[in-house]
Amino acid sequence: MSTTPAPGHGLTPAALHQLVREGKAPRLLDVRTPAEFRTSHIPGSYNVPLDTLREHRAELVTHLDEDVVLVCRSGQRAERAEQALADSGPANLRVLRGGIVAWEATGAPVNRGPERWDMERQVRLVAGSIVLATGLVGVFVPGAHLIGTAVGAGLTYAALSNSCAMGVLLSRLPYNRGPRPDLRTVIAELRSSR
């Protein structure tokens, strides 16, 4: 039984871990923010944040002639990266099902750096704080609760559209940015690694 599904399909953490152990590891592109990547990442993976990948996909595609697995926290950003790269032509893309969270849950190896809150947790904190604060202020200021209602509507839209404007805004904060991977360095690493 093969552990390698057809291109364009997801890859389970167990299947990827098996490929790594067999020395058949695909190229791993981690599309999370640099700060998230520094906190924890799969050994041998390359950090190419989703925005960078979208902006420079034509340049990247020419260096992705082998199997490629896209990684993020849970799989959602990796799916968006897959869509962006698929439009450019390569058929050898897969998404790590469940992302780094599922990878870590299997006990597979992870390189760790300084601990930071992941984007999802930051969004929950900010959204919850806004709703709580406007709910409390609404007791004294009529209509203030509508701000919390707007945040709730935004979160509902984010769930339905599989996008998150608040996450995009939070990713631009200095805490989440860190040094942006230089595209030339990433391409040089991709060339020299195989």
MARMAR-489823 format. One record per residue: residue number from 1; residue in three letters; x, y, z of N, C-alpha, C, CB in turn. Coordinates in steps of 0.2 Angstrom, whole numbers. Glycine has a CB too. Layout:
<NUM, 'ALA', <X, Y, Z>, <X, Y, Z>, <X, Y, Z>, <X, Y, Z>>
...
***
This chain:
<1, 'MET', <4, -6, 0>, <0, 0, 0>, <4, 6, 0>, <-5, 0, 6>>
<2, 'SER', <3, 11, -5>, <7, 17, -5>, <5, 22, 0>, <7, 20, -12>>
<3, 'THR', <10, 26, 3>, <9, 31, 7>, <8, 38, 4>, <14, 31, 13>>
<4, 'THR', <9, 38, -3>, <9, 44, -7>, <3, 44, -11>, <15, 44, -11>>
<5, 'PRO', <-2, 49, -9>, <-8, 50, -12>, <-7, 53, -19>, <-13, 53, -8>>
<6, 'ALA', <-12, 53, -23>, <-11, 57, -30>, <-10, 64, -28>, <-17, 56, -34>>
<7, 'PRO', <-6, 68, -33>, <-5, 75, -32>, <-12, 79, -32>, <-1, 78, -38>>
<8, 'GLY', <-12, 84, -28>, <-18, 88, -27>, <-22, 86, -21>, <-22, 88, -34>>
<9, 'HIS', <-20, 80, -18>, <-24, 78, -12>, <-20, 80, -6>, <-26, 71, -13>>
<10, 'GLY', <-24, 79, 0>, <-20, 80, 6>, <-16, 74, 8>, <-25, 82, 11>>
<11, 'LEU', <-11, 76, 12>, <-7, 71, 15>, <-7, 70, 22>, <1, 72, 12>>
<12, 'THR', <-8, 65, 25>, <-9, 64, 32>, <-2, 65, 35>, <-12, 57, 34>>
<13, 'PRO', <-2, 67, 42>, <4, 68, 45>, <8, 61, 46>, <3, 71, 52>>
<14, 'ALA', <4, 56, 47>, <7, 49, 47>, <11, 47, 41>, <2, 44, 49>>
<15, 'ALA', <7, 49, 35>, <10, 47, 28>, <16, 51, 27>, <5, 48, 23>>
<16, 'LEU', <16, 58, 29>, <22, 62, 28>, <28, 60, 32>, <20, 69, 29>>
<17, 'HIS', <26, 58, 39>, <32, 56, 43>, <35, 49, 40>, <29, 54, 50>>
<18, 'GLN', <31, 45, 38>, <34, 39, 35>, <38, 41, 29>, <28, 34, 32>>
<19, 'LEU', <36, 45, 24>, <40, 47, 19>, <47, 50, 21>, <37, 52, 14>>
<20, 'VAL', <47, 54, 27>, <53, 57, 29>, <57, 52, 32>, <51, 62, 35>>
<21, 'ARG', <55, 47, 36>, <59, 41, 39>, <62, 37, 33>, <54, 37, 43>>
<22, 'GLU', <58, 36, 27>, <61, 33, 22>, <66, 36, 17>, <55, 30, 17>>
<23, 'GLY', <67, 43, 19>, <72, 47, 15>, <68, 49, 9>, <78, 43, 14>>
<24, 'LYS', <62, 49, 8>, <58, 52, 2>, <54, 58, 4>, <53, 46, 0>>
<25, 'ALA', <57, 62, 8>, <53, 68, 10>, <52, 73, 4>, <57, 72, 16>>
<26, 'PRO', <46, 75, 3>, <45, 80, -2>, <47, 87, 1>, <37, 81, -3>>
<27, 'ARG', <47, 92, -3>, <49, 99, -1>, <43, 101, 3>, <50, 104, -7>>
<28, 'LEU', <44, 104, 9>, <39, 107, 13>, <40, 114, 13>, <40, 104, 20>>
<29, 'LEU', <34, 117, 11>, <34, 125, 11>, <29, 126, 17>, <31, 127, 4>>
<30, 'ASP', <31, 130, 22>, <27, 132, 27>, <25, 139, 26>, <31, 132, 34>>
<31, 'VAL', <18, 140, 25>, <15, 147, 23>, <13, 151, 29>, <10, 145, 18>>
<32, 'ARG', <15, 149, 35>, <13, 153, 41>, <18, 160, 41>, <14, 149, 47>>
<33, 'THR', <16, 164, 46>, <20, 170, 47>, <27, 168, 49>, <17, 175, 52>>
<34, 'PRO', <32, 172, 48>, <39, 171, 51>, <39, 169, 58>, <43, 176, 49>>
<35, 'ALA', <35, 173, 62>, <35, 172, 69>, <32, 165, 71>, <30, 177, 73>>
<36, 'GLU', <27, 163, 68>, <24, 156, 69>, <29, 151, 67>, <17, 155, 65>>
<37, 'PHE', <32, 152, 61>, <37, 147, 59>, <43, 146, 64>, <40, 149, 52>>
<38, 'ARG', <45, 152, 67>, <51, 152, 72>, <48, 148, 78>, <53, 159, 73>>
<39, 'THR', <42, 149, 80>, <40, 145, 86>, <40, 138, 85>, <32, 147, 87>>
<40, 'SER', <38, 135, 80>, <39, 128, 78>, <38, 126, 71>, <33, 124, 82>>
<41, 'HIS', <42, 122, 68>, <41, 120, 61>, <44, 113, 60>, <45, 125, 57>>
<42, 'ILE', <42, 110, 55>, <44, 103, 53>, <52, 104, 51>, <40, 100, 48>>
<43, 'PRO', <56, 100, 53>, <63, 100, 51>, <64, 100, 44>, <67, 95, 54>>
<44, 'GLY', <68, 104, 41>, <69, 104, 33>, <64, 108, 29>, <68, 97, 31>>
<45, 'SER', <59, 111, 33>, <54, 115, 29>, <56, 122, 28>, <47, 115, 33>>
<46, 'TYR', <53, 125, 23>, <55, 132, 21>, <49, 137, 22>, <57, 132, 13>>
<47, 'ASN', <51, 142, 25>, <46, 147, 27>, <45, 152, 21>, <48, 151, 33>>
<48, 'VAL', <39, 151, 18>, <37, 156, 12>, <30, 158, 14>, <37, 152, 5>>
<49, 'PRO', <29, 164, 18>, <22, 166, 20>, <18, 166, 14>, <23, 172, 24>>
<50, 'LEU', <11, 165, 16>, <6, 165, 11>, <6, 171, 6>, <-1, 164, 14>>
<51, 'ASP', <7, 177, 9>, <7, 183, 5>, <13, 183, 0>, <7, 190, 10>>
<52, 'THR', <19, 181, 3>, <25, 181, -1>, <24, 176, -7>, <31, 179, 3>>
<53, 'LEU', <21, 170, -5>, <20, 165, -10>, <15, 167, -16>, <17, 159, -7>>
<54, 'ARG', <10, 171, -14>, <5, 173, -19>, <9, 179, -23>, <-1, 177, -15>>
<55, 'GLU', <13, 183, -20>, <16, 188, -24>, <21, 186, -29>, <19, 193, -19>>
<56, 'HIS', <25, 180, -27>, <30, 178, -31>, <29, 171, -33>, <37, 178, -27>>
<57, 'ARG', <23, 169, -34>, <22, 162, -36>, <25, 160, -43>, <14, 161, -37>>
<58, 'ALA', <25, 165, -48>, <28, 163, -54>, <36, 161, -53>, <28, 169, -59>>
<59, 'GLU', <39, 165, -49>, <46, 163, -48>, <47, 157, -44>, <50, 169, -44>>
<60, 'LEU', <43, 156, -39>, <43, 150, -35>, <42, 143, -39>, <39, 150, -29>>
<61, 'VAL', <37, 144, -43>, <34, 138, -47>, <40, 135, -51>, <29, 140, -52>>
<62, 'THR', <45, 139, -54>, <50, 136, -58>, <55, 132, -53>, <54, 142, -61>>
<63, 'HIS', <55, 133, -47>, <59, 129, -42>, <56, 123, -39>, <63, 134, -38>>
<64, 'LEU', <50, 122, -41>, <46, 117, -37>, <44, 111, -42>, <39, 120, -34>>
<65, 'ASP', <49, 108, -44>, <48, 102, -49>, <47, 96, -46>, <54, 102, -54>>
<66, 'GLU', <48, 95, -39>, <47, 89, -36>, <41, 89, -32>, <53, 88, -31>>
<67, 'ASP', <39, 84, -28>, <33, 84, -24>, <34, 89, -19>, <33, 77, -20>>
<68, 'VAL', <28, 93, -18>, <28, 99, -13>, <22, 98, -8>, <28, 105, -17>>
<69, 'VAL', <24, 98, -2>, <18, 98, 3>, <18, 105, 6>, <19, 93, 8>>
<70, 'LEU', <12, 108, 6>, <11, 115, 9>, <9, 114, 17>, <6, 119, 5>>
<71, 'VAL', <12, 118, 21>, <10, 117, 28>, <8, 124, 31>, <16, 114, 32>>
<72, 'CYS', <3, 124, 36>, <2, 129, 40>, <-1, 127, 46>, <-4, 134, 36>>
<73, 'ARG', <-4, 131, 50>, <-6, 129, 57>, <-11, 123, 57>, <-9, 134, 61>>
<74, 'SER', <-17, 124, 53>, <-22, 119, 53>, <-24, 116, 46>, <-28, 122, 56>>
<75, 'GLY', <-21, 119, 41>, <-22, 117, 34>, <-26, 122, 29>, <-26, 111, 34>>
<76, 'GLN', <-29, 127, 32>, <-33, 132, 29>, <-29, 136, 24>, <-37, 136, 33>>
<77, 'ARG', <-23, 139, 27>, <-19, 144, 23>, <-15, 140, 18>, <-14, 147, 28>>
<78, 'ALA', <-14, 133, 20>, <-10, 129, 15>, <-15, 128, 9>, <-8, 123, 18>>
<79, 'GLU', <-21, 127, 10>, <-26, 126, 5>, <-26, 132, 0>, <-33, 124, 7>>
<80, 'ARG', <-26, 138, 3>, <-26, 144, -1>, <-20, 145, -5>, <-27, 150, 4>>
<81, 'ALA', <-14, 142, -2>, <-8, 142, -6>, <-8, 137, -11>, <-2, 141, -1>>
<82, 'GLU', <-11, 132, -10>, <-12, 127, -15>, <-16, 130, -21>, <-15, 120, -13>>
<83, 'GLN', <-21, 133, -20>, <-25, 136, -25>, <-21, 141, -29>, <-31, 139, -22>>
<84, 'ALA', <-17, 145, -25>, <-13, 150, -29>, <-8, 147, -33>, <-10, 155, -23>>
<85, 'LEU', <-5, 142, -31>, <1, 139, -35>, <-2, 134, -40>, <5, 134, -30>>
<86, 'ALA', <-8, 131, -39>, <-11, 127, -44>, <-13, 131, -51>, <-17, 124, -42>>
<87, 'ASP', <-15, 137, -50>, <-16, 142, -55>, <-10, 143, -60>, <-19, 148, -53>>
<88, 'SER', <-4, 142, -57>, <2, 143, -61>, <5, 137, -64>, <8, 145, -56>>
<89, 'GLY', <1, 131, -63>, <3, 125, -67>, <5, 119, -64>, <7, 127, -72>>
<90, 'PRO', <9, 119, -58>, <12, 113, -55>, <6, 108, -53>, <17, 114, -50>>
<91, 'ALA', <7, 102, -54>, <2, 97, -52>, <4, 93, -46>, <0, 92, -58>>
<92, 'ASN', <10, 94, -43>, <13, 90, -38>, <12, 93, -31>, <21, 89, -39>>
<93, 'LEU', <7, 97, -30>, <5, 100, -24>, <1, 96, -19>, <3, 107, -25>>
<94, 'ARG', <2, 96, -13>, <-2, 93, -8>, <-2, 97, -2>, <0, 85, -6>>
<95, 'VAL', <-7, 96, 2>, <-8, 100, 9>, <-7, 95, 14>, <-14, 104, 9>>
<96, 'LEU', <-3, 97, 20>, <-3, 93, 26>, <-9, 93, 29>, <3, 95, 30>>
<97, 'ARG', <-13, 88, 29>, <-20, 88, 33>, <-19, 89, 40>, <-23, 81, 32>>
<98, 'GLY', <-23, 94, 42>, <-22, 96, 50>, <-17, 100, 51>, <-22, 90, 54>>
<99, 'GLY', <-12, 102, 47>, <-6, 106, 48>, <-2, 104, 53>, <-9, 113, 49>>
<100, 'ILE', <2, 109, 55>, <7, 108, 60>, <4, 105, 67>, <11, 114, 62>>
<101, 'VAL', <-2, 107, 68>, <-5, 105, 74>, <-6, 97, 74>, <-13, 108, 75>>
<102, 'ALA', <-8, 94, 68>, <-9, 87, 68>, <-2, 84, 67>, <-13, 86, 61>>
<103, 'TRP', <3, 87, 64>, <9, 84, 64>, <12, 83, 71>, <14, 89, 60>>
<104, 'GLU', <11, 88, 75>, <14, 88, 82>, <10, 83, 86>, <13, 95, 86>>
<105, 'ALA', <3, 82, 85>, <-1, 77, 89>, <2, 70, 87>, <-8, 78, 87>>
<106, 'THR', <5, 69, 82>, <7, 62, 80>, <14, 61, 84>, <8, 61, 73>>
<107, 'GLY', <17, 66, 87>, <23, 65, 90>, <29, 65, 85>, <24, 58, 94>>
<108, 'ALA', <28, 68, 79>, <33, 69, 74>, <38, 74, 76>, <30, 70, 67>>
<109, 'PRO', <44, 74, 74>, <49, 79, 76>, <47, 86, 74>, <56, 77, 73>>
<110, 'VAL', <49, 91, 78>, <47, 98, 77>, <53, 102, 79>, <41, 100, 80>>
<111, 'ASN', <56, 107, 75>, <61, 112, 78>, <57, 117, 81>, <65, 115, 72>>
<112, 'ARG', <59, 119, 88>, <56, 124, 92>, <60, 130, 93>, <54, 121, 99>>
<113, 'GLY', <57, 136, 93>, <60, 142, 94>, <56, 145, 100>, <60, 147, 88>>
<114, 'PRO', <57, 152, 101>, <53, 155, 106>, <46, 155, 105>, <55, 163, 106>>
<115, 'GLU', <42, 153, 111>, <35, 152, 111>, <31, 159, 110>, <33, 149, 118>>
<116, 'ARG', <27, 158, 105>, <22, 164, 103>, <15, 161, 103>, <25, 168, 97>>
<117, 'TRP', <10, 166, 103>, <3, 164, 102>, <2, 163, 95>, <-1, 169, 105>>
<118, 'ASP', <-1, 158, 93>, <-3, 157, 86>, <-8, 162, 84>, <-5, 150, 84>>
<119, 'MET', <-9, 163, 77>, <-14, 168, 75>, <-21, 167, 77>, <-14, 168, 67>>
<120, 'GLU', <-23, 160, 77>, <-30, 159, 79>, <-31, 161, 86>, <-31, 151, 78>>
<121, 'ARG', <-26, 160, 91>, <-27, 162, 98>, <-27, 169, 98>, <-21, 159, 102>>
<122, 'GLN', <-23, 173, 94>, <-23, 180, 95>, <-30, 183, 92>, <-18, 183, 90>>
<123, 'VAL', <-33, 180, 87>, <-39, 182, 85>, <-45, 181, 90>, <-41, 178, 78>>
<124, 'ARG', <-45, 175, 93>, <-49, 174, 99>, <-49, 179, 104>, <-49, 167, 101>>
<125, 'LEU', <-43, 181, 106>, <-41, 186, 111>, <-44, 193, 109>, <-34, 186, 113>>
<126, 'VAL', <-42, 195, 104>, <-45, 202, 101>, <-52, 202, 101>, <-41, 204, 95>>
<127, 'ALA', <-55, 197, 97>, <-62, 197, 96>, <-66, 196, 103>, <-64, 191, 91>>
<128, 'GLY', <-64, 192, 107>, <-67, 191, 113>, <-66, 197, 118>, <-64, 185, 117>>
<129, 'SER', <-61, 201, 118>, <-60, 207, 122>, <-64, 212, 119>, <-52, 209, 121>>
<130, 'ILE', <-65, 213, 112>, <-69, 218, 110>, <-77, 217, 112>, <-69, 218, 102>>
<131, 'VAL', <-79, 211, 111>, <-86, 209, 113>, <-87, 210, 120>, <-87, 201, 111>>
<132, 'LEU', <-82, 208, 124>, <-83, 209, 132>, <-83, 216, 133>, <-77, 205, 135>>
<133, 'ALA', <-78, 220, 131>, <-78, 227, 132>, <-84, 231, 130>, <-72, 230, 129>>
<134, 'THR', <-86, 230, 124>, <-92, 233, 121>, <-99, 231, 125>, <-93, 232, 114>>
<135, 'GLY', <-99, 225, 127>, <-105, 222, 131>, <-105, 226, 138>, <-104, 215, 132>>
<136, 'LEU', <-99, 227, 141>, <-99, 230, 148>, <-100, 238, 147>, <-92, 229, 151>>
<137, 'VAL', <-97, 241, 142>, <-98, 248, 140>, <-106, 249, 138>, <-93, 251, 135>>
<138, 'GLY', <-109, 244, 135>, <-116, 245, 133>, <-120, 246, 138>, <-117, 239, 129>>
<139, 'VAL', <-119, 244, 144>, <-123, 245, 150>, <-124, 252, 151>, <-120, 241, 156>>
<140, 'PHE', <-118, 256, 150>, <-119, 263, 152>, <-119, 268, 145>, <-112, 265, 155>>
<141, 'VAL', <-117, 265, 140>, <-118, 269, 133>, <-122, 265, 128>, <-110, 270, 130>>
<142, 'PRO', <-128, 268, 127>, <-133, 264, 123>, <-130, 263, 116>, <-139, 268, 122>>
<143, 'GLY', <-130, 258, 113>, <-128, 256, 106>, <-121, 254, 106>, <-128, 262, 102>>
<144, 'ALA', <-117, 254, 111>, <-110, 252, 111>, <-110, 244, 110>, <-107, 253, 118>>
<145, 'HIS', <-115, 240, 112>, <-115, 233, 110>, <-115, 231, 103>, <-121, 230, 114>>
<146, 'LEU', <-117, 236, 99>, <-117, 235, 92>, <-110, 234, 89>, <-120, 241, 88>>
<147, 'ILE', <-105, 236, 92>, <-98, 235, 90>, <-97, 227, 91>, <-93, 239, 94>>
<148, 'GLY', <-99, 225, 96>, <-98, 217, 97>, <-102, 213, 92>, <-100, 216, 105>>
<149, 'THR', <-108, 216, 91>, <-112, 213, 86>, <-108, 213, 79>, <-119, 216, 85>>
<150, 'ALA', <-105, 218, 77>, <-101, 219, 71>, <-96, 214, 71>, <-99, 226, 70>>
<151, 'VAL', <-92, 213, 77>, <-87, 208, 77>, <-89, 201, 76>, <-83, 209, 84>>
<152, 'GLY', <-95, 200, 79>, <-98, 193, 79>, <-100, 192, 71>, <-104, 193, 83>>
<153, 'ALA', <-103, 197, 68>, <-104, 196, 61>, <-98, 195, 57>, <-108, 202, 58>>
<154, 'GLY', <-93, 198, 58>, <-86, 197, 55>, <-84, 190, 56>, <-81, 202, 57>>
<155, 'LEU', <-84, 188, 62>, <-82, 181, 63>, <-86, 176, 60>, <-82, 179, 71>>
<156, 'THR', <-93, 177, 59>, <-97, 172, 56>, <-95, 172, 48>, <-104, 175, 56>>
<157, 'TYR', <-94, 178, 45>, <-92, 179, 38>, <-85, 175, 37>, <-91, 186, 36>>
<158, 'ALA', <-81, 176, 42>, <-74, 173, 42>, <-75, 165, 41>, <-69, 175, 48>>
<159, 'ALA', <-79, 163, 46>, <-80, 155, 45>, <-83, 153, 39>, <-85, 153, 51>>
<160, 'LEU', <-88, 157, 36>, <-92, 155, 30>, <-87, 155, 24>, <-98, 159, 29>>
<161, 'SER', <-83, 161, 24>, <-79, 162, 18>, <-72, 159, 19>, <-78, 169, 17>>
<162, 'ASN', <-70, 156, 25>, <-64, 153, 26>, <-58, 158, 25>, <-62, 147, 21>>
<163, 'SER', <-60, 164, 27>, <-55, 169, 27>, <-55, 173, 34>, <-56, 174, 21>>
<164, 'CYS', <-50, 177, 36>, <-51, 181, 42>, <-47, 188, 41>, <-48, 177, 48>>
<165, 'ALA', <-51, 193, 41>, <-48, 200, 40>, <-45, 201, 46>, <-54, 205, 39>>
<166, 'MET', <-47, 199, 52>, <-44, 201, 59>, <-37, 198, 59>, <-48, 199, 65>>
<167, 'GLY', <-37, 191, 57>, <-30, 188, 56>, <-25, 191, 52>, <-32, 181, 54>>
<168, 'VAL', <-28, 194, 46>, <-23, 197, 41>, <-21, 203, 45>, <-27, 199, 35>>
<169, 'LEU', <-25, 207, 48>, <-23, 213, 51>, <-18, 212, 57>, <-29, 217, 54>>
<170, 'LEU', <-19, 207, 61>, <-15, 205, 66>, <-8, 202, 64>, <-18, 199, 71>>
<171, 'SER', <-8, 199, 58>, <-2, 196, 55>, <3, 202, 53>, <-3, 192, 49>>
<172, 'ARG', <0, 208, 53>, <5, 214, 51>, <8, 217, 57>, <0, 219, 47>>
<173, 'LEU', <6, 215, 63>, <9, 218, 69>, <16, 216, 69>, <5, 216, 75>>
<174, 'PRO', <20, 220, 72>, <27, 219, 73>, <29, 212, 77>, <31, 224, 77>>
<175, 'TYR', <24, 211, 82>, <25, 204, 85>, <25, 198, 81>, <19, 204, 91>>
<176, 'ASN', <21, 199, 76>, <19, 193, 71>, <24, 193, 65>, <12, 193, 69>>
<177, 'ARG', <27, 199, 63>, <31, 199, 57>, <37, 196, 57>, <31, 206, 55>>
<178, 'GLY', <42, 199, 62>, <48, 197, 62>, <52, 198, 55>, <49, 189, 64>>
<179, 'PRO', <58, 195, 54>, <61, 196, 48>, <57, 192, 42>, <68, 194, 48>>
<180, 'ARG', <56, 195, 37>, <52, 192, 31>, <57, 188, 28>, <49, 197, 27>>
<181, 'PRO', <56, 181, 26>, <60, 177, 22>, <62, 181, 15>, <58, 170, 21>>
<182, 'ASP', <68, 181, 14>, <70, 184, 8>, <69, 179, 2>, <78, 186, 8>>
<183, 'LEU', <66, 181, -3>, <64, 176, -8>, <70, 173, -12>, <60, 180, -14>>
<184, 'ARG', <75, 177, -13>, <81, 175, -16>, <85, 170, -12>, <86, 181, -17>>
<185, 'THR', <84, 171, -5>, <87, 166, -1>, <83, 159, -1>, <88, 168, 7>>
<186, 'VAL', <77, 160, -1>, <72, 154, -1>, <74, 150, -8>, <65, 156, -1>>
<187, 'ILE', <74, 153, -13>, <75, 150, -20>, <82, 147, -20>, <75, 155, -26>>
<188, 'ALA', <87, 150, -17>, <94, 147, -17>, <94, 141, -13>, <99, 152, -14>>
<189, 'GLU', <90, 141, -7>, <90, 135, -3>, <86, 129, -6>, <86, 137, 4>>
<190, 'LEU', <81, 131, -10>, <77, 126, -14>, <82, 123, -19>, <71, 129, -17>>
<191, 'ARG', <86, 127, -22>, <90, 124, -28>, <96, 120, -25>, <94, 130, -31>>
<192, 'SER', <98, 122, -19>, <104, 118, -16>, <102, 112, -12>, <108, 123, -12>>
<193, 'SER', <96, 112, -10>, <94, 106, -5>, <93, 100, -9>, <87, 108, -2>>
<194, 'ARG', <93, 99, -15>, <92, 93, -19>, <97, 91, -24>, <85, 93, -22>>
***
